[in-house]
Amino acid sequence: MSIRTNYEKWYDQDEYYWGLKPGDFLNELIGLCPPSNDKKVLDIGCGEGKDAVYMAQKGYSVTAFDLTDNGIRKTLKLAKDRNVRIHAYTDDINTFETNERFDIIYSTGTVQYLFEENKKAFFEKIRRITKPDGVVYFNVFVEKPFLTLPPDWDLEEKMWKTGELFTFFPDWKIERLDEVIFEDMSGGIKHFHCMDTVICRKVDL
Ligand SMILES: C[S@@+](CC[C@H](N)C(=O)[O-])C[C@H]1O[C@@H](n2cnc3c(N)ncnc32)[C@H](O)[C@@H]1O
């Protein structure tokens, strides 16, 4: 079964597969680029919209996309339930295009679906569509010889190399750069992930 089919199935229920608690990193991003109604945010791989809707509630103008129709349907429903507007649509991280520019661009749990051959072009695009003084947040799962692949890891997901994510923003101001190993129970079996995270700013020269 393709990863799209899997996610469509997981999202095809009233319950929110990832819950509704916004990502811990969002308040850090908000601190680095405080909201106003002319500030634009892009959420890449928004899932069922918990983070995108939270950002809209904080006062940003939010655009979000995900590969799945069910994810977008639930994102729009959540926005409606919480009385905020959001621009959400289905698209693919590998091929998405936009003419807009954003103050905050973030993607959590999704960059592993970027094909190897698209990495360079993707990050060139991100660099281009970030407004001067804007900030970006990305995380990726990285491989370690002492960690086994998670039990629910899919063939369409690609592990990154330690530090690889950081190489796309050498000339930006690094606000946060870290690698952590954490325990997870997804798939019902205890396992560990190693994750690299970068938050950085396109300094207005
Ligand atoms: C681990 S979930 C994270 C969802 C959301 N960011 C969150 O934290 O709740 C990964 C998301 O990536 C999406 N996805 C997978 N492949 C994608 C692709 N090629 N383009 C865009 N989104 C994709 C899935 O549909 C899924 O919603």
The ligand as an SDF file (V2000), in Angstrom:
LIG
                    3D

 27 29  0  0  0  0  0  0  0  0999 V2000
    4.1800   12.3150   10.3840 C   0  0  0  0  0  0  0  0  0  0  0  0
    2.8900   13.1450    9.5030 S   0  0  0  0  0  0  0  0  0  0  0  0
    3.0600   14.7840   10.1600 C   0  0  0  0  0  0  0  0  0  0  0  0
    1.8300   15.6130    9.9620 C   0  0  0  0  0  0  0  0  0  0  0  0
    1.8630   17.0000   10.6080 C   0  0  0  0  0  0  0  0  0  0  0  0
    2.9990   17.7660   10.1740 N   0  0  0  0  0  0  0  0  0  0  0  0
    1.8070   16.8900   12.1160 C   0  0  0  0  0  0  0  0  0  0  0  0
    2.8500   17.0720   12.7680 O   0  0  0  0  0  0  0  0  0  0  0  0
    0.7300   16.6000   12.6360 O   0  0  0  0  0  0  0  0  0  0  0  0
    3.5820   13.2720    7.8810 C   0  0  0  0  0  0  0  0  0  0  0  0
    2.6840   13.9600    6.8690 C   0  0  0  0  0  0  0  0  0  0  0  0
    3.3650   14.0440    5.6220 O   0  0  0  0  0  0  0  0  0  0  0  0
    2.4100   13.8980    4.5950 C   0  0  0  0  0  0  0  0  0  0  0  0
    3.1030   13.5390    3.3670 N   0  0  0  0  0  0  0  0  0  0  0  0
    3.6530   12.3470    3.0320 C   0  0  0  0  0  0  0  0  0  0  0  0
    4.2200   12.4210    1.8230 N   0  0  0  0  0  0  0  0  0  0  0  0
    4.0410   13.7000    1.3930 C   0  0  0  0  0  0  0  0  0  0  0  0
    4.3900   14.3890    0.2130 C   0  0  0  0  0  0  0  0  0  0  0  0
    5.0550   13.7700   -0.7650 N   0  0  0  0  0  0  0  0  0  0  0  0
    4.0350   15.6850    0.0780 N   0  0  0  0  0  0  0  0  0  0  0  0
    3.3450   16.3030    1.0730 C   0  0  0  0  0  0  0  0  0  0  0  0
    2.9780   15.7010    2.2270 N   0  0  0  0  0  0  0  0  0  0  0  0
    3.3190   14.4050    2.3810 C   0  0  0  0  0  0  0  0  0  0  0  0
    1.4680   12.8220    5.1130 C   0  0  0  0  0  0  0  0  0  0  0  0
    0.2400   12.8320    4.4590 O   0  0  0  0  0  0  0  0  0  0  0  0
    1.3920   13.2030    6.5890 C   0  0  0  0  0  0  0  0  0  0  0  0
    0.2960   14.0530    6.8360 O   0  0  0  0  0  0  0  0  0  0  0  0
  1  2  1  0
  2  3  1  0
  2 10  1  0
  3  4  1  0
  4  5  1  0
  5  6  1  0
  5  7  1  0
  7  8  2  0
  7  9  1  0
 10 11  1  0
 11 12  1  0
 11 26  1  0
 12 13  1  0
 13 14  1  0
 13 24  1  0
 14 15  1  0
 14 23  1  0
 15 16  2  0
 16 17  1  0
 17 18  1  0
 17 23  2  0
 18 19  1  0
 18 20  2  0
 20 21  1  0
 21 22  2  0
 22 23  1  0
 24 25  1  0
 24 26  1  0
 26 27  1  0
M  CHG  2   2   1   9  -1
M  END
$$$$
